[in-house]
Amino acid sequence: MSRKSIIHTPEEIIRIRRAARVTAEVRDRIAGAIEPGMTTAQLDDIAGAYIAEAGGTSACLGYGGFPGYICISLNEEVVHGIRSASRIIRNGDVVSIDVCVNIDGAVGDTARTVAVGEVTPDVRRLLAGTVEALDAGIAAARRGNRVGHVSAAVEKVAHRHRLGVVRDYVGHGCGISLHEPPEVPNFTGWGSGPLLEPGMVICIEPMLNLGTWKVTTDRNDHWTVRTGDGLYSAHFEHMVLITENQPEILTWPKMM
């Protein structure tokens, strides 16, 4: 992405903070509603109700033609999973929810992967490794660093946990619009990319796989992204404000 990074005004940051907080609260309510036996369509309807109760609207619904309130991706689905009345959530699944909410002229964007019932040790490694990678990326999101410092921090943790790093989809700026510059990859060389400056808001979102980093897009719905080898994937995302000092996580609390 060649567009210049956006430095938000103090007034915008007030609105962005509120949108991010509301989105985080909705994310965690949705996560708490996930139960074995429900369909992803039922979960999406619950999500839509929670977003409305919070006073917002879904930033996913209708975006590029997307047909759901949130993205719901199960197991080998990496991102952009679409609601279905026939897709049933079962014990041993992982459910990734990507929640985007418009409120008061700002937007919040956050994601979380939830284990349903008992999962395998490899899946626990996947979830814990992805959260650790997110935390490492956030720690590197400091004034004077570059986007590449964030990317390298995420990638280092992913490799230590023997996880594939998705390369086709990346994090991004966010705040007044859902997708703003700069792009925030989960892979790169140390020190590359745009400079991080106070007032920037970025979404750091590791998408890590148990196997290959390669992915495919469903030929039927043209949205759902799956791992190339059918192994599980995890997706965690926080919005982070670059400040004069420590990075500020706008979509608290931490998710594991």
C-alpha positions in Angstrom: 0.0 0.0 0.0 1.6 3.2 -1.1 -0.7 5.7 0.6 0.8 7.7 3.5 0.1 6.5 7.0 -2.8 8.4 8.8 -2.0 10.4 11.9 -5.3 10.8 13.8 -6.3 14.0 15.5 -7.0 14.0 19.3 -10.7 14.4 18.6 -10.7 11.4 16.3 -8.7 9.3 18.8 -11.5 9.9 21.4 -14.0 8.4 19.0 -11.7 5.6 17.9 -11.1 4.6 21.6 -14.8 4.4 22.2 -15.4 2.4 19.0 -12.6 0.0 19.9 -13.8 -0.5 23.4 -17.4 -1.2 22.3 -16.1 -3.7 19.7 -14.0 -5.5 22.2 -17.0 -5.8 24.5 -19.1 -7.2 21.7 -16.3 -9.6 20.7 -16.1 -11.1 24.1 -19.9 -11.4 24.4 -20.0 -13.3 21.1 -17.1 -15.5 22.2 -19.1 -16.3 25.4 -22.2 -17.3 23.4 -20.4 -20.0 21.3 -21.8 -23.4 22.1 -21.5 -26.9 20.5 -24.5 -27.6 18.3 -25.2 -24.1 17.2 -24.8 -23.1 13.5 -22.6 -20.3 12.4 -25.8 -18.5 11.1 -27.2 -18.6 14.6 -23.9 -17.2 16.0 -23.9 -14.4 13.4 -27.5 -13.4 14.3 -26.4 -13.2 18.0 -23.5 -11.0 16.9 -25.8 -8.7 15.0 -28.0 -8.4 18.0 -25.1 -7.6 20.3 -23.7 -5.0 17.9 -27.2 -3.3 17.7 -27.5 -3.4 21.5 -24.2 -1.6 21.8 -25.4 1.2 19.6 -23.3 0.4 16.6 -23.6 -1.2 13.1 -21.6 -3.9 11.6 -18.7 -2.7 9.5 -18.5 -6.1 7.9 -22.0 -6.4 6.6 -22.1 -5.3 3.0 -18.4 -4.5 2.9 -17.4 -5.5 -0.6 -20.6 -7.5 -0.6 -19.9 -9.5 2.5 -23.1 -11.1 3.7 -22.6 -11.4 7.5 -22.5 -9.3 10.6 -19.1 -10.7 11.5 -16.6 -13.1 9.9 -16.9 -16.6 11.4 -14.1 -19.0 10.4 -13.9 -22.6 11.7 -10.9 -24.9 12.0 -9.0 -24.8 8.7 -10.8 -21.6 7.7 -8.3 -18.7 8.2 -10.4 -15.6 7.7 -13.6 -14.3 6.0 -15.8 -17.2 6.9 -19.5 -16.7 6.0 -22.5 -17.6 8.1 -24.2 -20.8 7.2 -27.4 -22.5 8.4 -25.7 -25.9 7.7 -22.3 -25.3 9.4 -22.6 -26.7 12.9 -20.0 -25.9 15.6 -18.8 -29.0 17.4 -16.6 -30.0 20.3 -13.0 -29.9 19.3 -13.5 -27.0 16.8 -11.9 -23.7 16.9 -14.0 -20.7 16.0 -12.4 -17.5 14.8 -14.6 -14.4 15.1 -13.6 -11.1 13.4 -15.7 -8.3 14.7 -15.9 -4.8 13.1 -18.2 -2.1 14.5 -19.1 1.4 13.3 -20.0 3.8 16.0 -20.0 7.6 16.3 -18.1 8.0 13.0 -15.3 5.6 14.0 -14.7 1.9 13.6 -13.4 -0.9 15.9 -11.8 -4.1 14.5 -10.7 -7.1 16.6 -10.5 -10.8 16.3 -10.3 -13.8 18.6 -10.1 -17.6 18.2 -12.1 -19.7 20.7 -11.6 -23.4 21.4 -14.8 -25.3 21.7 -14.6 -28.1 24.4 -11.4 -30.2 24.4 -8.8 -29.6 21.7 -5.6 -31.4 20.9 -2.2 -30.3 22.2 -1.2 -29.1 18.8 -4.3 -26.8 18.7 -3.5 -25.5 22.1 0.1 -24.7 20.9 -1.5 -22.9 17.9 -3.7 -20.7 20.0 -1.1 -19.9 22.6 1.6 -19.3 20.0 -0.7 -16.9 18.1 -1.5 -14.9 21.2 2.2 -14.8 22.1 3.0 -13.5 18.6 0.3 -10.8 18.9 1.8 -9.7 22.3 5.3 -9.6 20.8 4.0 -7.5 17.9 2.3 -5.1 20.2 5.4 -4.7 22.3 7.3 -3.6 19.2 4.7 -1.0 18.2 6.6 1.9 19.6 7.3 5.4 18.4 10.5 5.4 16.2 10.2 1.8 15.2 8.9 0.8 11.8 6.1 -1.5 10.8 8.7 -4.1 10.0 9.8 -4.3 13.6 6.2 -5.3 14.5 6.2 -7.8 11.6 9.5 -9.3 12.6 8.5 -9.7 16.2 5.3 -11.6 15.2 7.2 -13.8 12.7 10.0 -14.7 15.3 7.4 -16.1 17.8 5.5 -17.9 15.0 8.7 -19.7 13.9 9.6 -20.6 17.5 6.2 -22.3 17.8 6.6 -24.0 14.4 3.6 -22.2 12.9 3.0 -21.2 9.4 2.6 -17.4 8.8 -0.1 -16.4 6.4 1.3 -14.1 3.8 -1.7 -13.3 1.6 -3.5 -11.3 4.3 -2.1 -8.7 6.7 -2.9 -6.2 9.4 -3.7 -2.6 8.6 -4.4 0.9 9.8 -7.9 1.5 11.2 -9.8 4.2 13.0 -12.2 6.4 10.9 -12.3 3.8 8.1 -12.1 0.0 8.5 -8.9 -0.3 6.3 -6.4 2.6 6.4 -2.7 2.6 5.6 -0.3 1.3 6.5 -0.4 -2.5 5.8 1.0 -4.5 8.8 2.4 -7.8 7.6 3.2 -10.7 9.9 6.4 -11.3 8.1 9.2 -9.1 6.8 12.8 -8.0 7.3 13.8 -6.1 10.5 13.4 -2.3 10.3 11.4 -2.1 7.0 8.1 -0.3 6.3 6.6 3.0 7.4 7.8 4.8 10.5 5.5 4.4 13.6 4.4 7.8 14.8 2.1 9.0 17.6 -1.5 9.2 16.5 -1.3 6.2 14.2 -3.8 3.3 14.9 -2.9 -0.1 13.6 -4.5 -3.5 13.7 -1.9 -6.2 14.5 -3.4 -9.5 13.6 -1.4 -12.7 13.4 -3.0 -15.4 11.2 -1.0 -18.5 12.0 -1.4 -22.1 10.8 -0.5 -25.5 12.2 1.0 -26.4 8.8 1.7 -24.5 5.6 1.4 -20.7 5.3 -0.3 -21.2 1.9 -4.0 -20.5 1.6 -6.8 -20.9 -0.9 -10.0 -19.0 -1.4 -13.3 -20.8 -1.7 -14.4 -21.0 -5.3 -18.1 -21.1 -4.4 -18.5 -18.1 -2.0 -15.3 -16.3 -3.1 -14.8 -15.2 0.5 -13.7 -18.0 2.8 -10.0 -18.4 3.1 -8.7 -21.9 4.0 -5.3 -23.4 4.8 -3.7 -25.1 1.8 -3.3 -28.4 3.7 -6.5 -28.4 5.8 -4.8 -28.0 9.1 -6.2 -25.6 11.8 -5.6 -21.9 11.8 -5.9 -19.2 14.5 -6.5 -15.4 14.2 -6.1 -12.9 17.0 -6.3 -9.1 16.5 -5.9 -6.0 18.6 -6.2 -2.3 17.6 -3.1 -0.4 18.9 -2.6 3.3 19.3 1.0 4.5 18.8 1.8 7.0 21.6 4.8 9.0 22.8 5.5 6.1 25.2 4.0 2.6 25.5 1.7 1.3 22.8 -1.9 1.6 23.9 -4.1 -1.5 23.3 -7.5 -0.1 22.4 -9.4 -3.4 22.3 -8.6 -4.7 25.8 -8.7 -7.0 27.6 -6.1 -9.5 26.5 -7.8 -12.6 25.1 -5.9 -15.5 26.8 
